[in-house]
Amino acid sequence: MRTYGRDPVTKQWRVVQTDPTTGDDSNVYLTTLAQVFKLNLNESPFYANYGIPAAQSVATQVAPDFYVAFIQQQFSQYFASLIVYRKSFTDSKGRDVPTYNVSVVTKYGAKLSGTIAT
């Protein structure tokens, strides 16, 4: 399996593939999970249920927690543990930015965590 992810440092697209020695797809699913957080709802040409309603969330000032919980439910089958929770974060202008912490335990036991801003 393979997907493409954007390197945050170099801003270049990179191929993320299944580990050829172990057959572990965790990196593929983690990359896809991060991209789904960046998508608007119905923006994906392949998966209409991926993404969050970012424009509506900004307009109403309500964090998209329902859609984040739905994303967590969709991707939890690929990991031993997947926990997504909202982190309070304000930008330099004092506005609230929906930011989520993601903690993952892969099926091979690796523990990973990070922060995703929507």
C-alpha distances in whole Angstrom, upper triangle without the diagonal:
4,7,11,13,17,19,22,24,24,22,20,16,14,10,9,6,6,9,10,13,13,9,10,7,11,10,7,10,13,12,12,15,17,16,17,20,21,21,24,24,23,22,18,18,16,17,20,21,19,21,24,28,29,31,33,33,34,37,38,37,36,32,29,29,29,26,24,25,23,20,21,21,18,16,18,16,13,16,19,21,20,24,24,28,30,31,35,34,37,36,39,41,41,39,37,33,30,28,26,26,22,22,20,20,16,16,17,20,19,21,20,22,23,25,23,26,26
4,7,10,13,15,19,21,20,19,16,13,10,7,6,4,6,10,11,15,15,12,11,9,11,9,6,9,12,10,10,13,15,14,15,18,19,19,22,23,22,20,17,17,15,16,20,20,18,19,23,26,27,29,31,31,32,35,36,36,34,31,28,28,28,25,23,25,23,20,20,21,18,16,19,18,15,17,20,22,21,23,24,27,29,30,33,32,35,34,37,38,39,37,34,31,28,27,25,24,21,22,19,20,17,18,19,21,20,21,20,21,21,23,21,24,23
4,7,10,13,16,18,18,16,14,10,8,6,5,7,9,13,15,18,18,15,14,10,12,9,6,9,10,8,7,11,12,10,12,15,15,15,19,20,19,17,14,15,13,14,17,18,15,16,20,23,23,26,28,28,29,32,33,32,31,28,25,26,26,22,21,23,21,18,19,20,17,15,18,18,15,17,21,21,20,22,22,25,26,27,30,29,31,31,33,35,35,33,31,27,25,24,22,22,20,21,19,20,18,19,20,22,20,21,19,20,19,20,18,21,20
4,7,10,13,15,14,12,10,6,6,5,6,9,12,14,17,20,20,18,16,13,14,11,8,11,11,8,8,12,11,9,12,15,14,14,18,20,19,17,14,15,15,16,19,19,16,17,20,23,22,25,27,27,28,30,32,31,30,27,25,26,26,23,22,24,23,19,20,22,19,17,20,21,18,19,23,23,21,23,22,25,26,27,29,28,30,28,31,33,33,31,30,26,24,23,22,22,20,21,20,22,20,22,22,24,21,22,19,20,19,19,17,19,19
4,6,9,12,12,10,8,6,5,6,7,10,13,16,18,21,21,19,17,14,13,10,9,11,10,6,8,10,9,8,11,13,12,13,17,19,19,17,15,17,16,17,19,20,16,16,18,21,20,23,26,25,25,28,30,29,28,25,23,24,25,22,20,22,22,18,19,22,19,17,20,21,18,19,22,22,20,21,20,23,23,24,26,25,26,25,27,29,30,28,26,23,21,19,19,19,17,19,18,20,19,21,22,23,20,20,17,17,15,16,14,16,16
4,6,9,8,6,6,4,6,9,10,14,17,18,21,24,24,22,20,18,17,13,12,14,12,9,11,13,10,9,13,13,12,14,17,20,21,18,16,18,19,19,21,22,18,17,19,21,20,22,25,24,24,28,29,28,28,25,23,25,26,23,21,24,24,20,21,24,22,20,22,24,21,22,25,24,22,23,21,23,23,23,25,23,24,23,25,27,28,26,25,21,21,19,19,19,18,20,20,22,21,24,24,25,22,22,18,18,16,16,14,15,15
4,6,6,5,5,6,7,10,11,14,17,18,21,23,24,23,20,18,17,13,14,16,13,10,13,15,12,12,16,16,14,17,20,23,24,21,20,22,23,23,25,25,21,20,22,24,22,25,28,26,26,29,31,29,29,26,25,26,28,25,23,26,26,22,23,26,24,21,24,25,22,22,25,25,22,23,22,24,24,23,25,23,24,22,24,27,28,27,25,22,21,19,19,19,18,20,20,22,21,24,24,24,21,21,17,17,15,15,14,15,17
4,6,5,8,9,11,14,14,18,20,21,24,26,26,25,23,21,19,15,16,17,14,12,15,15,12,12,16,15,13,16,20,23,24,21,21,24,24,24,26,25,21,20,21,23,21,23,26,24,24,27,29,27,27,24,24,25,27,24,22,25,25,22,22,26,25,22,24,26,24,23,26,25,22,22,21,22,21,20,22,20,21,19,20,23,24,23,22,19,19,17,17,17,17,19,20,22,22,26,25,25,22,21,17,16,13,13,12,13,15
4,6,8,11,12,15,16,19,22,23,25,27,27,27,25,23,21,18,19,20,17,15,18,19,15,16,19,19,17,20,23,26,28,25,24,27,28,28,29,29,25,23,25,27,24,26,29,28,27,30,32,30,30,27,27,28,30,28,25,28,29,26,26,29,28,26,28,30,27,26,29,28,25,25,24,25,24,23,24,22,22,20,21,24,26,25,25,21,22,19,20,20,20,22,22,25,24,28,27,27,23,22,19,18,15,15,15,16,18
4,5,9,10,14,15,19,22,23,25,27,28,27,25,24,22,19,19,21,19,16,19,20,17,17,21,20,18,21,24,27,28,25,24,26,27,28,29,30,26,24,26,28,25,27,31,29,28,32,34,32,32,30,29,30,33,30,28,31,31,27,28,31,30,27,29,31,28,28,31,30,28,28,26,28,27,26,28,25,26,23,24,27,28,28,27,24,24,22,23,23,23,24,25,27,26,29,29,29,25,25,22,21,19,19,18,19,20
4,7,9,13,15,18,22,23,25,28,28,27,25,23,22,18,18,20,18,14,17,18,15,14,18,18,15,17,20,24,25,21,21,23,24,25,26,27,23,21,23,25,22,24,27,26,25,29,31,29,30,27,26,28,30,27,25,28,28,25,26,29,27,25,28,30,27,27,30,29,27,27,25,26,26,25,26,24,24,22,23,25,27,26,25,22,22,21,22,22,22,24,24,27,26,29,29,29,26,25,22,21,18,18,16,17,18
4,6,10,13,16,20,21,23,26,26,25,24,21,21,17,17,19,18,14,16,18,16,14,18,19,16,18,21,24,25,21,20,22,23,24,26,27,23,22,24,26,24,26,29,29,28,31,33,32,32,29,28,30,31,28,26,29,29,25,27,29,27,25,28,29,26,27,30,29,27,28,26,28,28,28,29,27,28,25,27,29,31,29,29,25,25,23,24,24,23,25,25,27,26,28,28,29,26,26,22,22,20,20,18,19,20
4,7,10,13,17,18,20,23,24,22,21,18,18,15,14,16,15,12,13,16,14,12,16,17,15,16,20,22,22,19,17,19,19,21,23,24,20,20,22,25,23,25,28,28,28,31,33,32,32,29,27,28,30,26,25,28,27,23,24,27,24,22,25,26,23,24,28,27,25,26,25,27,27,27,29,27,28,27,28,30,32,30,29,25,25,23,23,23,22,24,23,25,24,26,26,27,24,25,21,22,20,20,18,19,19
4,6,10,13,15,17,20,20,19,18,16,16,12,11,14,14,10,13,15,14,13,17,18,17,18,22,24,24,21,19,20,20,21,24,24,21,21,24,26,25,28,31,30,30,33,35,34,33,30,28,29,30,27,25,28,27,23,24,26,24,21,24,25,21,22,26,26,24,26,25,27,28,28,30,29,30,29,30,33,34,32,31,27,26,24,24,23,21,23,22,23,21,23,23,25,22,22,20,20,19,20,19,20,21
4,6,10,12,14,17,18,16,15,13,14,11,9,13,13,10,12,15,14,14,17,19,18,19,22,24,24,21,19,19,19,20,23,24,20,21,24,27,26,29,32,31,32,35,36,35,34,31,29,30,30,27,25,27,26,22,23,25,22,20,23,23,19,21,24,25,23,25,25,28,29,29,32,31,32,31,33,35,36,34,33,29,28,26,25,24,22,23,21,22,20,21,21,23,21,22,20,21,20,21,20,22,22
4,7,9,12,14,15,13,12,9,10,7,6,9,10,8,10,13,13,13,15,17,17,18,22,24,23,21,19,20,18,19,22,22,19,20,23,26,26,29,31,30,31,34,36,34,33,30,28,28,28,25,23,25,24,20,21,22,20,17,19,19,16,17,20,21,20,22,22,25,27,27,30,29,31,31,33,35,36,34,32,28,26,24,23,22,19,20,17,18,16,18,18,19,17,18,16,18,18,19,18,21,21
4,6,8,11,12,10,9,7,9,7,6,10,11,10,11,14,15,15,17,20,20,21,24,25,25,23,20,21,19,20,23,23,21,22,25,29,29,32,34,33,34,37,38,37,36,32,30,30,30,27,25,26,25,21,21,23,20,17,19,18,15,16,19,21,20,23,24,27,29,30,33,32,35,34,36,39,39,37,35,31,29,27,25,24,21,21,18,18,15,16,16,19,17,19,18,20,20,22,21,24,24
4,6,9,8,6,6,5,8,7,7,10,12,12,13,15,17,17,19,21,22,23,26,27,27,25,22,23,20,21,24,24,22,23,26,30,30,33,35,34,36,39,40,38,37,33,31,30,30,27,25,26,25,21,21,22,19,16,18,17,13,14,17,19,19,22,23,27,29,30,34,33,36,36,38,41,41,39,36,33,30,28,26,24,21,20,17,17,13,13,13,16,15,18,17,20,21,23,23,26,26
4,6,6,5,5,7,9,8,9,12,13,14,15,18,19,20,22,24,25,26,29,30,30,29,25,26,24,24,28,27,25,26,29,33,33,36,38,37,38,41,42,41,39,35,33,32,32,30,27,28,27,24,23,24,22,19,20,18,15,15,17,20,20,23,25,28,30,31,35,34,37,37,39,42,42,40,38,34,32,29,27,25,22,21,17,16,13,13,12,15,14,17,16,20,21,24,24,27,28
4,6,6,8,10,12,12,12,15,17,17,19,21,22,23,25,27,28,29,32,33,32,31,28,28,26,26,30,30,28,29,32,36,36,39,41,40,41,45,45,44,42,39,36,36,36,33,31,31,30,27,26,27,25,22,23,21,18,18,20,23,24,27,28,32,34,35,38,38,41,41,43,46,46,44,42,38,36,33,31,29,26,24,21,20,16,16,14,18,17,20,20,23,25,28,28,31,32
4,6,8,11,13,14,15,17,18,19,21,23,24,25,27,29,30,31,35,35,35,34,31,32,29,29,33,32,30,32,35,38,38,42,43,42,44,47,47,46,44,40,38,37,37,35,32,33,32,29,28,28,26,23,23,22,18,18,20,23,24,27,29,32,35,36,39,39,42,42,44,47,47,45,43,40,37,34,32,30,26,24,21,19,16,15,13,16,16,19,20,23,25,28,29,32,33
4,5,9,11,12,13,15,17,18,19,21,23,24,25,27,29,30,33,34,34,33,30,31,28,28,31,30,28,30,33,36,37,40,41,40,42,45,45,44,42,38,36,34,34,32,30,30,29,26,25,25,24,20,20,18,15,15,16,19,21,24,26,30,33,34,37,37,40,41,43,46,46,44,41,38,35,32,30,27,24,22,18,16,13,11,9,13,13,17,18,21,24,27,27,31,32
4,6,9,11,11,13,15,16,17,19,21,22,23,25,27,27,31,31,30,30,26,27,24,24,28,27,25,27,30,34,34,38,39,38,40,43,43,42,40,36,34,32,32,30,28,28,27,24,23,23,21,18,18,16,13,14,16,18,20,23,25,29,31,33,36,37,40,40,43,45,45,43,40,37,34,31,28,27,23,21,18,16,12,11,10,14,14,17,18,21,23,26,26,30,30
4,6,8,9,10,12,13,14,16,18,19,20,22,24,25,28,28,29,28,25,26,23,23,26,25,23,24,27,31,31,35,36,35,37,40,40,39,36,33,30,29,29,27,25,24,24,21,19,20,18,15,15,14,10,11,12,15,16,20,21,25,28,29,33,33,36,36,39,42,41,39,36,33,30,28,25,23,19,18,14,13,9,8,8,11,11,14,14,18,20,22,23,26,27
4,6,5,6,9,10,11,12,15,16,17,19,21,21,25,25,25,24,21,22,19,19,22,21,19,21,24,27,28,31,33,32,33,36,37,36,33,30,27,26,26,24,22,22,21,18,17,18,15,12,13,12,8,10,12,14,15,18,19,23,26,27,31,31,34,34,37,39,39,37,34,30,28,25,22,21,17,16,13,13,9,9,10,13,12,14,14,17,18,20,20,23,24
4,5,5,6,9,10,10,12,14,15,17,19,20,23,24,24,24,21,23,20,19,22,21,18,20,22,26,26,30,31,29,31,34,34,33,31,27,25,24,24,22,19,19,19,16,15,16,14,11,11,11,7,7,10,12,11,15,16,20,22,24,27,27,31,31,34,36,36,34,31,27,25,22,19,17,14,13,9,9,6,8,9,11,9,11,10,13,14,17,17,21,21
4,5,5,6,8,10,11,12,14,16,17,19,22,23,24,22,20,22,20,19,22,21,18,19,22,25,25,28,30,29,30,33,34,32,31,27,25,24,25,22,20,21,20,17,16,18,16,12,14,14,11,11,14,14,13,16,17,20,22,23,26,26,29,29,32,34,34,32,30,26,24,21,19,17,14,13,11,12,9,11,12,13,11,12,10,12,13,16,16,19,20
4,6,5,6,9,10,11,12,15,16,17,20,21,21,20,17,18,16,16,19,19,16,17,20,24,24,27,29,28,29,32,33,32,30,27,24,24,24,21,19,20,19,15,15,17,14,11,14,14,10,12,15,16,15,17,18,21,23,24,28,27,30,30,33,35,35,32,30,26,24,22,19,19,15,16,13,14,12,13,14,16,14,15,14,15,16,17,16,19,19
4,5,5,6,9,10,10,12,14,15,18,19,19,18,16,18,16,14,17,16,13,15,17,21,22,25,26,25,27,30,30,29,27,24,21,20,21,18,16,16,15,12,12,13,11,8,10,10,7,9,13,13,11,14,14,18,20,22,25,25,28,28,32,33,33,31,28,24,22,19,17,16,13,13,11,12,10,12,14,15,14,14,13,14,14,16,15,18,18
4,5,5,6,9,10,11,13,15,18,19,20,19,17,19,18,16,19,17,14,15,17,20,20,24,25,24,25,29,29,27,26,22,20,19,20,17,15,16,16,12,11,14,12,9,11,12,9,9,13,12,10,12,12,16,18,19,22,22,25,25,28,30,30,28,25,22,19,17,14,13,10,11,9,11,10,12,14,14,12,12,10,10,10,12,11,15,15
4,5,5,6,9,10,11,13,16,18,19,17,15,17,16,15,18,17,14,14,16,20,19,23,25,23,24,28,29,27,26,22,20,20,21,18,16,18,17,13,14,16,14,11,14,15,12,13,16,16,14,16,15,18,19,20,23,23,25,25,27,29,29,27,25,21,19,17,15,15,12,14,12,15,13,16,17,18,15,15,12,13,12,13,11,14,14
4,5,5,6,9,10,10,14,15,15,14,12,14,13,12,14,14,10,11,14,17,18,21,23,22,23,26,27,26,24,21,18,19,19,16,14,16,15,11,12,14,11,9,13,14,11,13,17,16,14,16,15,18,19,21,24,23,26,25,28,30,30,27,25,21,19,17,15,16,13,15,14,16,15,17,18,19,18,17,15,15,14,15,12,15,14
4,5,5,7,9,10,13,14,15,15,13,16,15,13,15,13,9,10,12,16,16,19,21,19,21,24,25,23,21,18,15,15,16,13,11,12,12,8,9,11,9,7,10,12,11,12,15,14,11,12,11,14,15,17,20,20,23,23,26,28,28,25,22,19,16,14,12,12,10,12,11,14,13,16,18,18,17,16,13,12,12,12,10,12,12
4,6,5,7,9,13,14,16,15,14,17,16,15,16,15,11,10,12,15,15,18,20,18,19,23,23,22,21,17,15,15,17,14,11,14,14,10,11,14,13,11,13,16,14,14,18,16,13,13,11,14,15,16,18,18,20,20,23,25,25,22,20,16,14,12,11,11,9,12,12,15,15,18,20,20,18,16,13,12,10,9,7,9,9
4,5,5,6,10,12,13,11,10,13,13,12,14,13,9,8,11,14,13,16,19,18,19,22,23,22,21,18,16,17,17,14,13,15,15,11,13,16,14,12,15,17,16,17,20,19,16,17,15,17,17,18,21,20,22,21,24,26,26,23,21,17,15,14,13,14,13,16,16,19,18,21,23,23,21,20,17,15,13,13,10,11,10
4,5,5,8,9,11,10,9,12,12,10,11,10,6,5,8,11,12,15,16,16,17,20,21,20,19,16,13,14,14,11,10,12,11,8,10,13,11,10,14,16,15,16,20,18,15,15,13,15,16,18,20,20,22,22,25,26,26,23,20,17,14,14,13,14,13,16,16,19,18,21,23,23,22,21,18,16,15,14,10,11,9
4,6,8,10,12,11,12,15,15,13,14,12,8,6,7,10,9,13,15,13,15,18,18,17,16,13,10,11,13,9,8,11,11,8,10,13,12,12,14,17,16,17,20,18,14,14,11,13,12,14,16,16,18,18,22,23,22,19,17,13,11,10,9,11,11,14,15,19,19,22,24,24,22,20,17,15,13,11,7,8,6
4,7,10,12,10,11,14,15,14,14,13,10,7,8,10,9,12,14,13,14,17,18,17,17,14,12,14,15,12,11,15,14,12,14,17,16,15,18,20,19,20,23,21,18,18,15,16,15,16,18,17,18,17,20,21,22,19,17,13,11,11,12,14,14,17,18,22,22,25,27,27,24,23,19,17,15,12,9,8,6
4,6,8,6,7,11,12,11,10,10,7,4,6,8,8,11,13,13,14,17,18,18,17,15,12,15,15,11,12,15,14,11,14,17,15,15,18,20,20,21,25,23,19,19,17,18,17,19,21,20,21,20,23,24,24,21,19,16,14,14,14,17,17,20,20,24,23,26,28,28,26,25,22,20,18,16,12,11,8
4,6,5,8,11,13,11,10,10,8,5,5,5,6,8,10,11,12,14,15,16,15,14,11,14,14,11,12,15,14,12,16,18,16,17,20,22,22,24,27,25,22,21,18,19,18,20,21,20,21,21,24,23,24,20,18,15,14,15,16,19,19,22,23,26,26,29,31,31,30,28,25,23,21,18,14,13,9
4,5,8,11,12,10,7,7,6,4,5,5,8,9,10,11,14,15,16,17,15,14,11,13,12,9,11,14,12,11,15,16,14,16,19,21,21,23,26,25,21,21,18,19,19,21,22,22,23,23,27,26,26,22,20,18,15,17,17,20,20,23,23,27,27,28,31,32,30,29,26,24,22,20,17,16,12
4,6,8,9,7,4,6,6,7,8,9,11,12,13,15,17,18,19,20,19,18,15,17,15,12,14,17,14,13,17,17,15,17,20,22,22,24,28,26,23,24,21,23,22,25,26,26,27,27,30,30,30,26,24,21,19,21,20,23,22,25,25,28,28,29,32,33,32,31,28,27,25,23,20,19,15
4,6,9,8,7,9,8,7,9,10,11,12,14,16,17,18,20,21,20,19,16,18,18,14,16,18,16,14,18,19,17,18,22,23,22,25,28,27,24,24,22,23,23,25,26,25,26,26,28,28,29,25,24,21,19,20,20,23,22,25,25,28,28,29,32,33,31,30,27,26,24,22,18,18,14
4,5,5,6,8,7,8,11,13,14,16,17,18,20,22,23,24,23,21,18,20,19,15,16,18,16,14,17,18,15,16,20,20,20,23,26,25,22,23,21,23,23,26,27,27,28,28,30,31,31,28,26,23,21,21,21,23,22,24,24,26,25,27,29,30,29,28,26,25,23,22,19,19,16
4,6,7,10,10,11,15,16,17,18,20,22,23,25,26,27,26,24,21,23,22,18,20,22,19,17,20,21,17,18,22,22,22,25,28,28,25,27,25,27,27,30,31,31,32,31,34,34,35,31,30,26,24,25,25,27,25,28,27,29,28,29,31,33,32,31,29,28,27,26,22,22,19
4,6,9,9,12,15,17,19,21,22,23,25,27,28,29,27,25,22,23,21,18,19,20,17,15,19,18,15,16,20,19,19,22,26,26,23,25,24,26,27,29,32,31,33,33,36,36,36,33,31,28,25,25,24,26,24,26,25,27,25,26,28,30,29,29,27,27,26,25,22,23,20
4,6,6,9,12,15,17,19,20,21,23,24,25,26,24,22,18,20,18,14,16,17,14,12,15,15,12,13,17,17,17,20,23,23,21,22,21,23,24,27,29,29,31,31,34,34,34,31,29,25,23,23,22,23,22,24,23,25,23,24,27,29,28,28,25,25,24,23,20,21,18
4,6,8,11,12,15,16,17,18,21,22,22,24,22,20,17,18,16,13,15,16,13,12,16,16,13,15,18,19,19,22,26,25,22,23,21,23,24,26,28,28,30,30,33,33,33,29,27,24,22,23,22,24,23,25,24,27,26,27,30,31,30,30,27,27,25,24,21,21,18
4,7,9,11,14,16,16,17,20,21,21,22,20,18,14,15,13,10,12,13,9,9,13,12,10,12,15,16,17,20,23,22,19,20,18,20,21,24,26,26,28,29,32,32,31,28,25,23,20,20,19,21,20,22,22,24,24,25,28,29,28,27,25,24,23,22,19,19,16
4,7,10,12,15,15,16,18,20,20,21,19,17,13,14,13,9,10,12,9,7,11,12,9,11,14,15,16,18,21,20,17,18,16,18,18,21,23,24,25,26,29,29,29,26,23,20,17,17,16,18,17,20,19,22,21,23,26,26,25,24,22,21,20,19,16,16,13
4,7,9,11,12,12,15,17,17,17,16,13,10,12,11,8,9,11,10,8,11,13,11,12,16,18,18,19,22,21,17,17,15,16,16,19,20,20,22,22,26,26,25,22,20,16,14,14,14,16,16,19,19,22,22,24,27,27,26,24,22,20,18,17,13,13,10
4,6,9,9,9,11,13,14,14,12,10,7,9,9,6,7,10,9,9,12,14,13,14,17,20,20,21,24,22,18,17,14,15,14,16,18,18,19,20,23,23,23,19,17,14,11,13,13,16,16,19,20,24,24,26,29,29,27,25,23,21,19,16,13,12,8
4,6,6,6,9,10,11,12,10,9,7,10,10,8,10,13,12,12,15,17,16,18,21,23,24,25,28,25,22,20,17,17,16,18,19,19,19,20,23,22,22,18,16,14,12,14,15,18,19,22,24,27,28,30,33,33,31,29,26,24,21,19,15,14,10
4,5,5,6,9,10,10,10,9,7,11,12,10,11,15,15,14,17,19,19,19,22,25,25,26,28,26,22,21,17,17,15,16,16,16,16,16,19,19,18,15,13,11,9,12,14,17,18,22,24,27,28,31,33,33,31,29,25,23,20,17,13,11,7
4,5,5,6,9,10,11,11,10,14,15,13,15,18,18,17,20,22,22,23,26,28,29,30,32,30,26,24,21,20,18,19,19,18,17,17,20,19,19,15,14,12,12,15,17,21,22,26,27,31,32,35,37,36,35,32,29,26,24,20,17,14,11
4,5,5,6,8,8,9,9,13,13,12,14,17,17,17,20,22,22,23,26,28,29,30,32,30,26,24,21,20,18,19,19,19,18,19,22,20,19,16,14,13,12,16,18,21,23,26,28,32,33,35,38,37,36,33,30,27,25,22,18,16,12
4,5,5,5,5,6,6,10,11,11,12,15,16,16,18,20,21,22,24,27,28,28,30,27,24,22,18,17,14,16,15,15,15,16,19,18,17,13,11,10,9,12,14,18,20,23,26,29,31,33,36,35,33,30,28,25,22,19,16,13,10
4,6,5,7,8,9,13,15,14,15,18,19,19,21,23,24,25,27,30,30,30,33,30,26,24,20,19,16,16,15,14,13,14,16,15,14,10,9,9,9,13,15,19,21,25,27,31,33,35,38,37,35,32,29,26,23,19,16,13,10
4,6,8,10,12,15,16,16,18,20,21,21,24,26,26,27,29,32,33,33,36,33,29,27,23,22,19,20,18,17,16,17,19,17,16,13,12,12,13,16,19,23,25,28,31,34,36,39,41,40,38,35,32,29,26,23,20,17,14
4,5,9,10,13,14,15,16,19,20,21,23,24,25,27,28,31,32,33,35,32,28,26,22,20,17,18,17,17,16,18,20,18,17,13,12,13,12,16,18,22,24,28,30,34,35,38,41,39,38,35,32,29,26,23,20,17,15
4,6,9,12,14,15,15,18,19,20,22,24,25,26,27,31,31,31,33,30,26,23,20,18,14,15,13,13,13,14,17,15,13,10,8,9,9,13,16,19,22,25,28,32,33,36,39,37,36,33,30,26,24,20,18,15,13
4,6,8,10,12,12,14,16,17,19,20,22,23,24,28,29,29,30,27,23,21,17,15,12,14,13,14,14,16,19,18,16,12,10,10,9,12,14,18,20,23,26,29,31,34,36,35,33,30,28,25,22,19,17,15,13
4,6,8,9,9,12,14,14,15,18,19,20,21,24,25,25,27,23,20,17,14,12,9,11,10,12,13,15,18,18,16,12,9,8,6,9,10,14,16,19,22,25,27,30,33,31,30,27,24,21,19,16,14,11,10
4,6,6,6,9,10,11,12,14,16,17,18,21,22,23,25,22,18,16,12,11,10,12,13,14,16,17,21,21,19,16,12,11,8,10,10,14,15,18,20,24,25,28,31,30,28,26,23,20,18,16,13,12,9
4,5,5,6,9,10,10,12,14,15,16,19,21,21,22,19,15,13,10,9,8,11,12,15,17,19,23,23,21,17,14,13,9,10,9,12,13,16,18,22,23,26,28,27,26,24,21,19,17,15,13,13,11
4,5,5,6,9,10,11,13,15,15,18,20,20,22,19,16,14,12,11,11,15,16,18,20,23,26,26,24,21,17,16,13,14,13,15,16,18,19,22,24,26,29,28,27,25,23,21,20,18,16,16,14
4,5,5,6,9,10,10,12,14,17,18,19,21,19,15,14,11,12,12,15,17,19,21,22,26,26,24,21,18,16,12,13,12,15,15,17,18,21,22,24,27,27,26,24,22,20,19,17,14,14,11
4,5,5,6,9,10,11,12,15,16,16,18,16,12,11,8,9,9,12,15,16,19,20,24,25,23,20,17,14,10,11,9,11,11,14,15,18,19,22,25,24,23,20,18,16,15,13,11,12,10
4,5,5,6,9,10,10,13,15,15,17,14,11,9,8,9,10,14,17,19,21,23,27,28,26,23,19,17,14,13,11,12,12,14,15,17,19,21,24,23,22,20,19,17,17,16,14,15,14
4,5,5,6,9,10,12,14,15,17,15,12,12,10,12,14,17,20,21,24,26,29,30,28,25,22,19,16,16,14,15,14,16,16,19,19,21,24,24,24,22,20,19,19,18,16,17,15
4,5,5,6,8,11,12,13,16,14,10,11,9,12,13,16,19,20,23,24,28,29,27,24,21,18,15,14,12,13,12,14,14,16,17,19,22,22,21,19,18,16,16,15,13,14,13
4,5,5,6,9,10,11,12,10,7,7,7,10,12,15,19,20,23,25,29,30,28,25,22,19,16,14,11,12,9,11,11,13,14,16,19,19,18,16,15,14,14,14,13,15,14
4,6,5,8,10,11,13,11,9,10,10,13,15,19,22,24,27,28,32,33,31,28,25,23,19,18,15,15,13,14,13,15,15,16,20,20,20,19,18,17,18,18,17,19,17
4,6,7,9,11,13,12,10,12,12,15,17,21,24,25,28,29,33,34,32,29,26,23,20,19,16,17,14,15,14,16,15,16,19,20,20,19,18,18,18,19,17,19,17
4,5,6,8,11,10,8,10,11,14,17,20,23,24,27,28,32,33,32,29,26,23,20,18,15,15,12,12,11,12,12,13,16,17,16,16,15,15,16,16,15,18,17
4,5,6,8,7,6,8,10,14,17,20,23,25,28,30,33,35,33,31,27,24,21,19,16,15,12,11,9,10,10,11,14,14,15,14,14,14,16,17,17,19,19
4,6,8,9,9,12,14,17,21,23,27,28,32,33,37,38,37,34,31,28,24,23,19,18,15,14,12,12,10,10,14,15,16,16,16,17,19,20,20,23,22
4,7,9,9,12,14,18,21,23,27,28,31,32,36,37,36,34,31,28,24,22,19,18,14,13,10,10,8,8,11,12,13,14,14,15,17,19,19,22,22
4,5,6,10,13,16,20,22,25,27,30,31,35,37,35,33,30,27,24,21,18,16,12,10,7,6,5,5,9,9,10,10,11,13,15,17,18,21,22
4,7,10,14,17,20,22,26,28,31,33,36,38,37,35,31,29,25,23,19,17,13,11,8,5,5,5,8,8,10,10,12,14,17,19,20,23,24
4,7,10,13,17,19,23,24,28,30,33,35,33,31,28,26,22,20,16,14,10,8,6,5,7,8,11,9,10,9,10,11,14,16,17,21,21
4,7,10,14,16,19,21,25,26,30,32,30,28,24,22,19,16,12,11,7,6,5,7,8,11,13,12,12,10,10,10,12,13,14,17,18
4,7,10,12,16,18,22,24,27,29,27,25,22,19,16,14,10,8,6,5,6,9,12,14,17,15,14,11,11,9,11,12,13,15,16
4,7,10,13,15,19,21,24,26,24,22,18,16,12,10,6,6,5,7,9,12,14,17,19,18,17,14,12,10,10,9,10,12,13
4,7,10,12,16,18,22,23,21,19,15,14,10,9,5,5,7,9,12,15,18,21,23,21,19,16,14,11,11,10,10,12,13
4,7,9,12,15,19,20,17,15,12,10,7,6,4,6,9,12,15,18,21,24,26,24,22,19,17,13,12,10,10,10,11
4,6,10,13,16,17,15,14,10,9,7,5,5,6,10,12,16,19,22,25,27,25,23,19,17,13,11,9,10,9,11
4,7,10,14,14,12,11,7,8,7,7,8,10,14,16,20,23,26,29,31,28,26,23,20,17,14,11,12,11,12
4,7,10,11,9,8,6,6,7,6,9,11,15,18,21,24,27,30,32,30,27,24,21,17,14,11,11,9,11
4,7,8,5,5,4,6,9,9,12,15,18,21,25,28,30,34,35,33,31,27,24,20,17,14,14,11,13
4,5,5,6,7,7,10,11,14,16,20,23,26,29,31,35,36,34,31,28,25,21,18,15,14,11,13
4,6,8,10,10,14,14,18,20,23,26,29,33,34,38,39,37,34,31,28,24,21,18,17,14,16
4,6,9,10,14,16,19,22,25,28,31,35,37,40,42,40,37,34,30,27,23,20,19,16,17
4,7,9,13,14,18,20,23,27,30,33,36,39,41,39,36,33,29,26,23,19,19,15,16
4,6,10,12,16,18,22,25,28,32,34,37,39,37,35,31,28,25,21,18,17,13,14
4,6,9,12,15,18,22,25,29,31,34,36,34,32,28,25,22,19,15,14,11,11
4,6,10,13,16,19,22,26,28,31,33,31,29,26,23,19,16,12,11,7,8
4,7,10,13,17,19,23,25,28,30,29,27,24,21,17,14,11,9,6,6
4,7,10,13,16,20,22,26,27,26,23,20,17,13,11,7,6,4,6
4,6,10,13,17,19,22,24,22,20,17,14,11,8,6,5,6,8
4,7,10,14,16,20,21,19,17,13,11,7,6,4,6,9,11
4,7,10,12,16,17,16,14,11,8,5,5,6,7,11,12
4,7,10,13,15,12,11,7,6,4,7,9,11,14,16
4,6,10,11,9,8,6,5,6,9,12,13,17,18
4,7,8,6,6,5,6,9,12,15,17,20,22
4,5,5,5,7,8,11,14,17,18,22,23
4,5,8,10,12,15,18,21,22,25,26
4,6,9,12,15,18,22,23,27,28
4,6,10,13,17,20,22,26,27
4,6,10,13,17,19,23,25
4,7,11,14,16,20,22
4,7,11,13,17,19
4,7,10,14,16
4,7,10,13
4,7,10
4,6
4
